[in-house]
């Protein structure tokens, strides 16, 4: 008998993020000489990946809760495709979010079940009293095997929630079931995710039995709203029927982004967290299925912005998507950095680059950036500083748009000099083609991947022209 256990934490706020590109399924079919194809999937641009999406979703969750990063006791990140197969993925994300370097941290991976794993691990930390506030992030950017059905189904996205002992949404019952069977997988030394061997066998003897078992074990009523896994665009509907024609609210996110892997269970519920009632998320992956109930007692801060933050996106062709995913590359030489990513310059400057830190002179208050490059103040020559986080908002002082760039950079590429809100001045890349830039325009800074150097992702900040959605943050109710 599958007896549910109880969780004991609450959701304080939520944030979501989606990549900037959309690939129609019809484009995928046409690329292989086939007709048809319905729907679309989200695709990361060359400057986006699972880490940059995780950063943006987490920033939005923190802003909606009005909680500064230094008050976060730990971070739990679920992702099947972290930037490093082995390396400092979690440390990079924690630094970019300006978390305390002694906070608890865990990266959960291995299958799309990782997002649920991260949520439950953080709940345990809250319940045990180890941390007071936990940041849970689930993000993915799936790389499907060429020619497989996953190409028209696999997308990208991110969701983040803040957990504490009390909040407007309470985690409730949870139950898990597993079976040692092979579903979607990626072998050692492989870069692309393989689809299941036998679709019908997977549906009838693996996916539906496991998901039905955990979904049926929870106490639910007809008004409960469900987020169901839907790896191929059809299984979610079938599972909903097998569970008794339940009300599925994850369809909108699935239609906009495709299958978002580890992010799918919570991302499917995000918009529904604005209305009171019972939500149930079912996660699946790696031969495991878990269902968890969430009781919404009051609107969760950030939930009203979910639809706005997930919608939109620029349509791209199949060949453009392949280039963005790194599956189609031009031959020839690429430009390498003069300094290896593991060199002393990166070791000394990586944290201040990821966290976007400056050094404020204690004598004249000038903010020097970056700190490790300026041992003396650029204004008065003093040598005593206070390390401070730089604002993520500013205005364009001047800019230039490069129309030709060597690989791996993509033209047009704006280079922008910004005056930040604290008076400091920095130079960053632009996140657009430059057509929306002009001197004096307000911009927001977002974490982006500048390049992939010798297998190492190089992250920095890019400027985007400010939008109303980023300047109007939903705050928690009193």
ZIQUISUL-V179241 format. One record per helix or strand. SS is the DSSP state (h for helix, s for strand). FROM is the first residue (numbers start at 1). LEN is the number of residues. If there is no record, write none. Layout:
ss from len
SS FROM LEN
SS FROM LEN
This chain:
ss from len
s 5 2
s 10 8
s 21 4
h 25 7
s 40 4
h 50 16
h 69 3
s 74 5
h 89 8
s 104 5
h 114 15
s 134 8
s 144 1
h 149 4
s 154 1
s 156 9
s 169 10
s 185 1
s 193 2
h 199 19
s 225 3
h 235 8
s 247 2
h 251 7
s 259 1
h 261 14
s 277 9
s 288 9
s 301 1
h 303 8
s 314 3
h 318 8
h 344 11
s 357 5
s 367 2
h 371 3
s 385 5
s 393 10
s 413 8
s 425 6
s 442 12
s 456 10
h 468 4
